[in-house]
Amino acid sequence: MRYVPLALLLVGTSLYAASPSMDAAHGRELFQLRGCVECHKLNGRGGSAAPDLGKIVDRGFTPAMLAATMWNHAPVMWSSMRARNVSPAPLSEQDAADLFAAFYAAHYFDIPGDAARGKAVFSRAACARCHGIESSPVAAAPPVRNWNALSDSVSLVANMWNHAARMKAELEKDKISWPKLTGADVADLLVYLRNQPAVPQSETSFSIAPGDTGQKLFVDKGCGACHISNELKTRNMSLDELAASLWNHADRLKVRPEFDRGEMGALLGYVWTLPYFQGSGNAARGAKVFADRHCGQCHGVAGSGAPDLAARGEIDGIQIVSALWRHGPAMLDQMKSRGIAWPEFRAGEMADLIAWVNAGKNK
């Protein structure tokens, strides 16, 4: 099982389908193995003949946006590959999901932390009241050098969450209010603590656990007693911000379940990715996209060789990326032979088209 040590990376009675697992480390390997790096940059490394894929991502980046971006770029990309005598290697849906994670991870540190601000947070949030860097003023409070929870913000907040009850009791002794944190505070705090000479360095990584793992934790840990998963407002939140939000209400719980590092990562990964895989397209607009792009000239026409979208189950942007990579070159050749121009999709149109297919409006 993949879990979520997310670098700075997240029931009611009605649940969305589980989101797929994603592994940015494997996505970066694919970026190398599939030859993408020869033309594209990622994290500042790679060729310059094609766009820097690390720069196409922002907090609104979704699988549908990845599908639209690759779709629009596909004819030029395939032409370049043919000129270099390179054949597209297979790309499974899991591979496409891992690439999505790699592209997202490239832009994940979008709120750079600052050690000086982090030091101020360590004091303001009353951390320094009990914890020191190498030794602590309170004997029962482990020093930071022994925390073993500084690889990412999720691990840090999981560690803080698990000792929230003890921290609350200590603060109440001195009539100190529960410290509230922002996403920037979490990023700053992490940078400050990670860069202390006495603190062992640990590598960060970015993964997303299988959706059913986090979904089960959402139920088992009692989150569903107060929250309904599909009503959580996490779109456009960074994981630092989500982790901070979780911390900010830790003092209000009468029963506070504990999480190990993997469990907290899986839970937050599940909650955080819900908006990305629920989809935000509009089916009515998608019907117009299908008509305007003349998709019906091939899809659903007997003998065209194109799949009948009406016969498919639910689809998402990840599946489209995989299908495009596997079948796109043949599709492009067939369209050229029939004098049909390759369609392009503006922002949001791919999401609308997916919503229309999934709503069954074409049946």
C-alpha positions, 0 to 999 in steps of 0.5 A: 500500500502506498501512503502519503508522506506528502511534502508540505501533501490530504463519510457521510452516507454518500461517498465518491468513488475512490481516487486512484493511488499516485506516486510522484517518485514513480512519475519522475522515473517515467518522465525519464524512462519515457523520454519526456526529459529529452524535450521537456523540463521538470524541476528545472531538469531536461530539454528545452525543445518543449514546454517546461512541465513544472510550470503548467501546474498551479493549485487548480491543476486537475487530471482534466487539465492535464488531459487537455494540455496533452491533447492540444500538444499531441500532434506536435509531440508525435511529429517531433517523436517521429522525426527522431524515430522514437515510438511512444512507449506504453502508458497505463492509467496508473502511469498517467496517474503517477505522471500527474502526481509528478507534475503536481509535485513539481509545483507543490512547494508554492508557498516557500517557507522562511526559517526566520518566520518559522522561528517566530512561529515556534515561539508564538505558538508556544512550542518553545514553552515545552520543546527545545531543539536539543533539550527541552525545558519540560522533561516529558516533552521530546526535543525537536532533534528526536521528533522524527516527523519533519519530512513534510507538513503532514508528518509534523501535524500528525505528531502535533495532533497526537499530543494535542491533549497534553499540549492543551492541558499545559497551555490551560495551566498558564491560561494560554489560548490554543495557537492557530496556524496558517498554511504559511506558518506550517511551511515556515515552521517546517523550514526552521526546524528542518534546518537546525544543525542538531536535527537529522535531515530527512528526504521529502516525497509526494504520494497519494494513498489509494482513495479507499484507504483514506476513505476507510480512515475517515470513517474508522477515526470518527471524522464522519461524525461531524464532517461529510466528505463530499462537502469539505471545502478543500479545493485550491487549498495547499496541503499546508493549509489543510494540515493547518486547518486540521490543527486549528480545530484539534482543541475542540474535540472531546475524542481525539483519535491518534494517527501514525504518519501513514494514516494521517497522510492517507486521510489528508490525501483522500480529503485533499484529492476529492475535488480533483477527481469529483470533477467540476465540469458542466454536462450541458456545456460538455454536450456543446463541446462534443458537437462543436469539436465534431467528435460525433463524426467518429465516436459512435459511428459504426466502422469508424474505429473510434470507441462509442463513448455512450458504451463506456463507464465513467471516465476521468482525465487520467484515463483520457491521458492514457488512452490518448497516449496509446491510441492517439497517433492512429487517431491522428492519422485517421483524421488526417486521411478524412480531412478532419482537423485535430480538435483543441480544448480550452480551459474547462472544456475537457472537464465539461466533456468528461462531465457530459459523458459521465452524466449519460447525456449522449445515451 
